[in-house]
Amino acid sequence: MAAAAGPTTVLVLGAGGDLTHRLLLPGLASLLGVEPEREVRVVGADRLDLTAAQWQARVEDSFSSVDPPASATTKVVKDSSYRKTDLLDADALGELVSSCGSGPLVIFFALPPQVSMKVCELLRQVDLPSVTRLALEKPFGTDRESAATFNALLHRLVPEDAVFRIDHFLGVATVFNLVGLRFANRVLQPVWSAEHIERVEIVYDEDLALEGRAGYYDGAGALRDMLQSHLLQVLSLFAMESIASLDPRELQDQKAQVLRATRVWGGSPERSSRRARYTAGELGRRSVPDYVAEEGVDPSRNTETLAQVTLEIDNARWSGVPFVLRSGKALGTPRKQIVAHFRQVPHLPTGFEGGAEADRLLIDLKPGAVSLTLTMNAEGDPLDLEQKTLTAKLAVARMQAYGEVLSHILDGSQLLTVRGDTAEQCWRIMEPVLTAWSADRVPLETYAAGSDGPQGWPPD
């Protein structure tokens, strides 16, 4: 869909929060640095008391973290405005929307899902511009039922193609590179199936601890924060069937098809999931306190900081292949990658020595790189086998992931969004695990901050 003529107003609800300052505004700045012709007006709204000068200083500070050309952002900063607003007051909300004019409007919900739902209820009483798009941050509800309720509410406001459920992983160049890697060459496509791939790991281990995010994280945990959203989106791109074009609907249909076929390995969350929480330790030169001693943490919640779930995709292409999803915080070795482990050759000619390890394809998400490890003759004795790795480093992304996502929202393109039915499927996939964990049927293990997790956890 082509971008609407004239400036688009981005109305940020919850503009005083960390998400706006740390992700949204820097993402917009990175977009403007690449596409300075964009006509965008930013309007912030929140309960905070901010003068026009204070708000513009905040916008400029967020923009400066990206260091875009001043020529691309000066006008956007100057034209930005802020309105102190009680977003749960119907009259105040109506006045806020009216102040944005009748041109194209993107309402960005930088709010918790429960508050977003209340605001959407009130928006039903508001006259919205003919071109209105709703951009919503994860989580999309708190379970499958609430996600379905939220979707129904959104669809009473605007059609599905005007709803943009943001998962910034879809804007990460190395994640979307999966599409080109799979379908733009003849080398990998024929071996992309259970016939040749034995197992797949999708891992996002961080060497960051809580970093002051207890307000959100302690109510979510690693599984909801990462596996249920980001890593399932990566899985759907990795495992989907071929597409004829980069048509947003076709891509969304193929992703949805994969997720509908995905379930917990063996139907047993007790045997196919693990959870753990970090204790005090050392991250580099920094001492990290026990998670339960972090400010804002409620120990009774038993929030996990490391989650691992093994899934299966019940279709002809992937039947029998375990997909291991794992993510954790305060780990000694950051590991952000997708690994496809290939099966052993059907027959290794007698006489060769070595060749015990399987070949593998590794996609590093940060930094961006693709490595193919292959078994071949070793140097020296030609009867010895060893593995050699061929690596291609990917170019630096043209803009931040949020910038890519915002670009598509401003254009009305659904290519990098999460469709409503897939948001519900992601909850459906993980609900058995969440239920087992809440009933303490899966033990909560521990690991020292700075370690690689409990013994035996690394999937490889």
C-alpha positions as CSV (number, residue, x, y, z in Angstrom):
1,M,0.0,0.0,0.0
2,A,1.4,3.4,-0.9
3,A,2.0,6.0,1.8
4,A,-0.8,8.4,2.3
5,A,-0.3,11.9,0.8
6,G,0.6,14.7,3.3
7,P,2.0,14.4,6.8
8,T,1.1,11.5,9.0
9,T,0.5,12.2,12.7
10,V,2.0,9.7,15.1
11,L,0.1,10.0,18.4
12,V,2.0,8.3,21.1
13,L,-0.1,7.3,24.1
14,G,2.1,6.8,27.1
15,A,4.7,9.1,25.7
16,G,6.4,9.6,29.0
17,G,7.5,6.0,29.4
18,D,10.8,4.2,28.8
19,L,9.6,2.5,25.6
20,T,9.0,5.8,23.8
21,H,12.4,7.2,24.8
22,R,14.5,4.1,24.3
23,L,12.9,2.4,21.3
24,L,10.2,4.3,19.5
25,L,11.7,7.7,19.0
26,P,15.2,6.5,18.2
27,G,13.6,4.1,15.7
28,L,11.8,7.0,14.1
29,A,15.1,9.0,14.0
30,S,16.9,6.1,12.2
31,L,14.0,5.9,9.7
32,L,14.2,9.7,9.0
33,G,18.0,9.4,8.6
34,V,17.4,6.9,5.7
35,E,14.2,8.4,4.3
36,P,14.3,12.1,5.1
37,E,11.5,12.8,2.7
38,R,9.0,11.3,5.3
39,E,6.4,13.8,6.4
40,V,5.7,12.9,10.1
41,R,4.3,14.9,13.0
42,V,4.8,13.5,16.5
43,V,2.3,14.2,19.3
44,G,2.9,12.8,22.7
45,A,0.3,12.3,25.4
46,D,0.5,11.2,29.0
47,R,-0.3,12.2,32.5
48,L,3.1,13.8,33.1
49,D,3.4,17.6,33.4
50,L,5.7,18.6,30.5
51,T,6.0,21.9,28.8
52,A,6.4,22.1,25.0
53,A,10.1,22.8,25.5
54,Q,10.6,19.9,27.8
55,W,8.9,17.5,25.4
56,Q,10.8,18.7,22.4
57,A,14.0,18.3,24.5
58,R,13.0,14.7,25.2
59,V,12.4,14.0,21.5
60,E,15.7,15.6,20.6
61,D,17.5,13.6,23.2
62,S,16.0,10.4,21.9
63,F,16.9,11.3,18.4
64,S,20.5,12.1,19.3
65,S,21.1,8.5,20.4
66,V,20.9,7.6,16.8
67,D,22.8,10.7,15.5
68,P,20.7,11.2,12.3
69,P,21.4,14.2,10.0
70,A,20.0,17.3,11.6
71,S,18.4,18.2,8.2
72,A,16.3,15.1,8.5
73,T,15.0,15.6,12.1
74,T,15.0,19.3,12.9
75,K,11.6,20.0,11.5
76,V,10.1,16.9,13.2
77,V,11.4,18.0,16.6
78,K,10.2,21.5,16.1
79,D,6.7,20.5,15.0
80,S,6.3,17.9,17.7
81,S,3.9,18.6,20.6
82,Y,2.7,17.2,23.9
83,R,-0.6,17.2,25.6
84,K,-1.1,16.2,29.2
85,T,-4.1,13.9,29.0
86,D,-5.9,11.4,31.2
87,L,-6.2,8.7,28.6
88,L,-9.0,7.0,30.5
89,D,-11.2,10.0,30.3
90,A,-13.5,9.7,27.2
91,D,-13.8,13.5,26.7
92,A,-10.1,14.2,27.1
93,L,-9.3,11.3,24.7
94,G,-11.7,12.7,22.2
95,E,-10.2,16.2,22.4
96,L,-6.7,14.7,22.0
97,V,-7.6,12.8,18.8
98,S,-9.4,15.8,17.4
99,S,-6.4,18.0,18.0
100,C,-4.4,15.7,15.6
101,G,-6.5,16.9,12.7
102,S,-8.2,14.9,10.0
103,G,-5.1,13.6,8.1
104,P,-3.6,10.2,8.4
105,L,-3.2,9.1,12.0
106,V,-1.2,6.4,13.6
107,I,-2.1,5.8,17.3
108,F,0.8,4.2,19.0
109,F,0.0,2.4,22.3
110,A,3.1,2.6,24.5
111,L,0.9,1.2,27.3
112,P,0.3,-2.0,29.2
113,P,-2.2,-4.3,27.5
114,Q,-4.9,-3.8,30.1
115,V,-4.7,0.0,29.7
116,S,-4.6,-0.3,25.9
117,M,-7.9,-2.3,26.0
118,K,-9.6,0.3,28.2
119,V,-8.4,3.1,25.8
120,C,-9.7,1.2,22.8
121,E,-13.1,0.9,24.5
122,L,-13.2,4.6,24.9
123,L,-12.0,5.2,21.3
124,R,-15.3,3.6,20.1
125,Q,-16.9,6.9,21.2
126,V,-14.4,9.0,19.2
127,D,-14.6,10.1,15.6
128,L,-11.4,8.8,14.1
129,P,-9.9,10.1,10.8
130,S,-10.7,8.0,7.8
131,V,-7.1,6.8,7.7
132,T,-6.4,5.6,11.2
133,R,-3.9,2.9,12.1
134,L,-3.5,1.3,15.5
135,A,0.1,0.3,16.5
136,L,0.3,-1.9,19.6
137,E,3.2,-3.1,21.6
138,K,3.5,-6.6,22.9
139,P,2.2,-8.4,24.9
140,F,-1.0,-8.8,22.9
141,G,-3.2,-9.8,25.8
142,T,-2.1,-12.1,28.7
143,D,-3.5,-15.4,27.3
144,R,-5.4,-16.8,24.3
145,E,-8.8,-15.7,25.6
146,S,-7.7,-12.1,26.4
147,A,-5.9,-11.9,23.0
148,A,-9.2,-13.0,21.2
149,T,-11.1,-10.4,23.2
150,F,-8.6,-7.7,22.4
151,N,-8.7,-8.6,18.7
152,A,-12.5,-8.4,18.7
153,L,-12.3,-5.0,20.3
154,L,-9.8,-3.7,17.8
155,H,-11.8,-4.9,14.9
156,R,-14.8,-2.8,16.2
157,L,-12.5,0.2,15.7
158,V,-10.7,-0.4,12.5
159,P,-10.3,-3.4,10.0
160,E,-7.5,-5.9,10.6
161,D,-5.3,-4.3,7.9
162,A,-5.2,-1.1,10.0
163,V,-4.0,-3.0,13.1
164,F,-0.3,-3.3,13.6
165,R,0.8,-5.6,16.4
166,I,4.5,-4.7,16.8
167,D,7.2,-7.3,17.2
168,H,10.4,-5.5,16.5
169,F,12.2,-8.8,15.9
170,L,10.4,-8.8,12.5
171,G,12.2,-5.6,11.7
172,V,15.6,-7.0,12.5
173,A,17.5,-7.4,9.2
174,T,19.0,-10.7,10.2
175,V,15.6,-12.2,11.0
176,F,14.0,-11.1,7.8
177,N,17.1,-12.4,6.0
178,L,15.6,-15.9,6.6
179,V,13.2,-15.2,3.7
180,G,16.0,-14.4,1.3
181,L,18.3,-17.1,2.6
182,R,15.6,-19.7,2.1
183,F,14.0,-18.7,-1.2
184,A,16.6,-16.7,-3.1
185,N,19.1,-19.5,-3.8
186,R,19.0,-23.2,-4.9
187,V,21.5,-24.5,-2.4
188,L,19.4,-24.5,0.9
189,Q,15.9,-24.8,-0.3
190,P,16.1,-28.5,-1.2
191,V,17.5,-29.5,2.2
192,W,15.1,-27.4,4.3
193,S,13.0,-30.2,5.8
194,A,13.0,-33.1,8.2
195,E,14.7,-35.3,5.6
196,H,17.9,-33.4,6.1
197,I,17.6,-31.3,9.3
198,E,17.7,-33.1,12.6
199,R,16.9,-30.3,15.0
200,V,16.7,-26.5,15.2
201,E,17.6,-24.2,18.0
202,I,16.4,-20.6,18.3
203,V,18.3,-19.0,21.1
204,Y,18.4,-15.5,22.6
205,D,20.6,-15.5,25.6
206,E,21.5,-12.1,27.1
207,D,24.3,-11.0,29.3
208,L,22.1,-8.3,30.7
209,A,20.3,-8.7,34.1
210,L,17.0,-7.0,35.1
211,E,18.4,-3.5,34.3
212,G,15.5,-1.8,36.2
213,R,12.7,-3.4,34.3
214,A,11.1,-5.2,37.2
215,G,7.8,-3.4,36.7
216,Y,7.2,-5.2,33.4
217,Y,9.5,-8.2,33.6
218,D,8.6,-9.6,36.9
219,G,5.0,-10.0,35.7
220,A,6.0,-11.5,32.5
221,G,9.2,-13.7,32.8
222,A,11.4,-15.1,30.0
223,L,8.7,-17.3,28.4
224,R,6.1,-14.5,27.9
225,D,8.7,-11.8,27.2
226,M,10.7,-13.7,24.6
227,L,9.5,-17.2,23.6
228,Q,5.8,-16.6,23.3
229,S,6.3,-13.6,21.1
230,H,9.7,-13.0,19.4
231,L,11.0,-16.5,19.1
232,L,7.8,-18.0,17.8
233,Q,7.8,-15.3,15.1
234,V,11.3,-16.4,14.1
235,L,10.2,-20.0,14.1
236,S,7.4,-19.2,11.7
237,L,9.7,-17.5,9.2
238,F,12.2,-20.3,9.5
239,A,9.7,-23.1,8.9
240,M,7.1,-21.6,6.6
241,E,6.3,-22.9,3.1
242,S,7.5,-21.1,0.0
243,I,5.9,-17.8,-1.1
244,A,5.3,-16.5,-4.6
245,S,6.0,-12.9,-3.7
246,L,6.6,-10.6,-0.8
247,D,2.9,-9.9,-0.6
248,P,2.1,-9.2,3.1
249,R,-1.0,-11.3,3.1
250,E,0.8,-14.3,1.5
251,L,3.6,-14.0,4.0
252,Q,1.1,-13.8,6.9
253,D,-0.8,-16.8,5.6
254,Q,2.3,-19.0,5.5
255,K,3.4,-17.9,9.0
256,A,-0.1,-18.7,10.4
257,Q,-0.1,-22.1,8.7
258,V,3.1,-23.0,10.6
259,L,1.9,-21.8,13.9
260,R,-1.4,-23.7,13.6
261,A,0.7,-26.9,13.3
262,T,3.0,-26.1,16.2
263,R,2.6,-27.7,19.6
264,V,4.7,-28.7,22.7
265,W,6.9,-31.6,21.9
266,G,5.2,-34.9,22.7
267,G,2.3,-33.0,24.2
268,S,4.1,-32.9,27.5
269,P,5.2,-29.5,29.0
270,E,6.6,-31.3,32.0
271,R,9.1,-33.2,29.8
272,S,9.6,-30.6,27.1
273,S,10.1,-27.4,29.1
274,R,12.6,-26.1,31.7
275,R,12.7,-22.9,33.7
276,A,15.3,-21.3,36.0
277,R,16.0,-18.0,37.8
278,Y,19.4,-16.4,38.4
279,T,21.0,-16.0,41.7
280,A,23.8,-13.6,42.7
281,G,26.9,-13.7,40.6
282,E,29.4,-11.8,38.5
283,L,28.7,-10.4,35.0
284,G,32.1,-9.3,33.8
285,R,33.3,-6.9,36.4
286,R,29.9,-6.2,37.7
287,S,28.3,-7.9,40.7
288,V,24.7,-8.9,40.1
289,P,22.3,-9.5,43.1
290,D,20.0,-12.4,43.4
291,Y,17.0,-11.9,41.2
292,V,14.6,-12.0,44.1
293,A,16.7,-9.2,45.8
294,E,16.3,-6.9,42.7
295,E,14.2,-3.8,43.4
296,G,10.5,-4.3,42.4
297,V,10.7,-8.1,42.3
298,D,8.0,-10.1,44.1
299,P,9.6,-13.5,45.1
300,S,6.2,-15.2,45.4
301,R,5.6,-14.9,41.7
302,N,8.4,-17.4,40.9
303,T,9.3,-15.5,37.8
304,E,11.7,-17.3,35.6
305,T,14.7,-15.5,34.0
306,L,15.6,-18.4,31.7
307,A,13.1,-20.5,29.7
308,Q,13.5,-23.4,27.3
309,V,10.7,-25.1,25.5
310,T,10.9,-27.8,22.8
311,L,8.2,-27.7,20.1
312,E,7.2,-29.8,17.2
313,I,5.6,-28.8,13.9
314,D,3.0,-31.4,12.9
315,N,3.2,-31.2,9.1
316,A,4.8,-33.1,6.3
317,R,7.9,-30.9,6.1
318,W,8.9,-30.8,9.8
319,S,7.4,-33.9,11.4
320,G,9.8,-35.4,13.9
321,V,12.1,-32.3,14.1
322,P,12.5,-30.8,17.6
323,F,12.5,-27.0,17.6
324,V,14.2,-25.8,20.8
325,L,13.4,-22.2,21.9
326,R,15.5,-20.7,24.7
327,S,16.0,-17.3,26.2
328,G,17.5,-16.0,29.4
329,K,19.0,-13.1,31.2
330,A,22.2,-12.6,33.2
331,L,24.1,-15.3,31.3
332,G,27.8,-15.3,31.0
333,T,27.9,-15.9,27.2
334,P,25.5,-13.9,25.1
335,R,24.1,-16.1,22.3
336,K,21.6,-14.8,19.8
337,Q,21.3,-17.2,17.0
338,I,19.4,-19.8,15.0
339,V,21.1,-23.2,14.5
340,A,20.0,-25.8,12.1
341,H,21.7,-29.2,12.8
342,F,21.8,-31.4,9.7
343,R,21.5,-35.2,9.8
344,Q,24.5,-37.4,9.4
345,V,25.2,-38.7,5.9
346,P,23.4,-42.0,5.2
347,H,26.7,-43.7,4.7
348,L,30.3,-42.6,5.4
349,P,32.8,-44.5,3.2
350,T,34.8,-47.0,5.2
351,G,38.3,-45.9,5.8
352,F,37.7,-42.3,6.7
353,E,38.6,-41.2,10.3
354,G,36.5,-38.6,12.1
355,G,33.3,-37.1,10.7
356,A,31.4,-37.8,13.9
357,E,29.9,-34.3,14.2
358,A,27.0,-33.2,12.1
359,D,27.1,-30.3,9.7
360,R,25.2,-27.2,10.7
361,L,24.0,-23.8,9.6
362,L,24.3,-21.0,12.1
363,I,22.5,-17.6,11.7
364,D,23.8,-15.0,14.1
365,L,21.2,-12.4,14.9
366,K,23.6,-10.1,16.6
367,P,26.0,-9.4,15.0
368,G,24.6,-10.4,11.7
369,A,26.3,-13.3,10.1
370,V,25.6,-16.7,8.4
371,S,28.0,-19.6,8.9
372,L,27.9,-23.0,7.3
373,T,30.0,-25.7,9.0
374,L,30.8,-28.6,6.6
375,T,32.7,-31.9,7.0
376,M,35.6,-32.3,4.6
377,N,39.1,-33.7,4.2
378,A,41.5,-32.5,6.9
379,E,44.9,-30.9,6.2
380,G,47.6,-33.6,6.2
381,D,46.3,-37.1,6.1
382,P,43.6,-37.2,3.3
383,L,41.7,-40.0,5.2
384,D,41.1,-37.7,8.2
385,L,37.9,-35.7,8.2
386,E,37.4,-32.3,10.0
387,Q,34.9,-29.5,9.9
388,K,35.5,-26.2,8.2
389,T,33.3,-23.2,8.6
390,L,32.4,-20.8,5.8
391,T,31.2,-17.4,7.2
392,A,29.5,-14.5,5.5
393,K,29.1,-11.3,7.6
394,L,25.9,-9.4,6.8
395,A,25.9,-5.7,6.1
396,V,25.0,-3.3,8.9
397,A,21.2,-2.7,9.0
398,R,20.2,0.4,7.2
399,M,18.1,1.5,10.2
400,Q,17.0,0.3,13.6
401,A,14.5,-2.5,13.8
402,Y,11.9,-0.1,15.1
403,G,12.6,2.1,12.2
404,E,11.9,-0.7,9.7
405,V,8.6,-1.5,11.5
406,L,7.5,2.1,11.6
407,S,8.3,2.5,7.9
408,H,5.8,-0.2,7.1
409,I,3.2,1.1,9.5
410,L,3.4,4.6,8.0
411,D,3.0,3.0,4.5
412,G,0.1,0.8,5.7
413,S,2.0,-2.4,4.9
414,Q,1.3,-5.5,7.0
415,L,4.6,-7.2,6.0
416,L,6.3,-6.7,9.4
417,T,3.3,-7.0,11.7
418,V,1.8,-9.8,13.8
419,R,-1.7,-10.7,12.4
420,G,-4.5,-11.2,14.9
421,D,-4.9,-14.9,14.4
422,T,-1.2,-15.6,14.8
423,A,-1.1,-13.6,18.1
424,E,-3.8,-16.0,19.4
425,Q,-2.0,-19.0,18.1
426,C,1.2,-18.0,19.9
427,W,-0.7,-18.0,23.2
428,R,-2.3,-21.3,22.3
429,I,1.1,-22.9,21.7
430,M,2.5,-21.8,25.1
431,E,-0.6,-22.1,27.3
432,P,0.1,-25.8,28.3
433,V,3.6,-24.7,29.5
434,L,2.3,-21.7,31.4
435,T,-0.4,-23.9,33.0
436,A,2.2,-26.5,34.0
437,W,4.5,-23.9,35.4
438,S,1.8,-22.1,37.4
439,A,0.9,-25.5,39.0
440,D,4.6,-26.1,39.8
441,R,4.7,-29.3,37.7
442,V,8.1,-28.1,36.3
443,P,10.7,-27.2,38.9
444,L,12.2,-23.7,39.1
445,E,15.9,-24.3,38.9
446,T,18.6,-21.7,39.6
447,Y,21.9,-20.6,38.1
448,A,24.5,-18.0,39.1
449,A,24.5,-14.8,37.2
450,G,27.4,-14.9,34.8
451,S,27.2,-18.6,34.3
452,D,25.8,-20.4,31.2
453,G,22.7,-21.6,33.1
454,P,22.0,-24.8,35.0
455,Q,24.1,-27.8,34.1
456,G,22.8,-29.6,31.0
457,W,20.7,-26.7,29.8
458,P,22.5,-25.6,26.6
459,P,20.6,-27.3,23.8
460,D,23.8,-28.4,22.1
